[in-house]
Amino acid sequence: MQRVVSSFALIGLAAWSVPASAQSPAASDTAAPSGAAWQLGPFVGGARHSPITSNLGATPGRDHLFVGVEAVTSMVRLGALQLRYAAQVLPLVVITGRTVPLGYRGPRAPDGLLPTPDRVYATGLSPFGLELATPLEHRLSVFAATSAGALLFTRPFPVPEARRLNFTLEYGGGVRLRTTRTAWVRVGYKHHHLSNAYTALMNPGLDARVVYVGYEWTVRLPR
């Protein structure tokens, strides 16, 4: 967790410290007078059997489904790379399973699992995202990304003594493959973490190793 937060902060500091004059013509194209260029599109991702990870994920064996929309826009050029702002809206997240987190001492069903429905739903967003990527002018673009946000579940999650609201942190990377002059297929992997940040009686974190695919187009939005 500390490494991820530190990396996020260092990337943000680099973006702040690079002056606008350092941007190349290719980077400035994304801020043409007609508006700022964004890569916008839907994605779907999934993960099986959440892992136990030290100091973070204490809830094993849960499955995840993510359906969302991501918007990305270039901020500055850093040598041969671009630093981009990224935001996600998640209208649907589905997590399946009643497995018992490590150290849990609350009530259990007769089968030894949690006394809750097998499936829970959530919506949320991740407005604090950064992406470091090769330019989109190429047919193939490679990127690394991290983001933070929140999910609101239909019930306290992942245990009854937790909260409906959980905070999220994720990091990963992937590739974009150009399909037309203004459209790309995006394929990636990310490690996704959620917890209530100790705002409830219990805070068993839940991690996921997510593989996802998306499609995005270039749109211009007014400044």
PyMOL commands that set and color helices and strands:
alter all, ss='L'
color gray80, all
select helices_A, chain A and resi 2-17+20-22+25-31
alter helices_A, ss='H'
color red, helices_A
select strands_A, chain A and resi 36-47+63-78+81-96+119-133+140-157+163-180+183-195+206-221
alter strands_A, ss='S'
color yellow, strands_A
deselect
rebuild
show_as cartoon
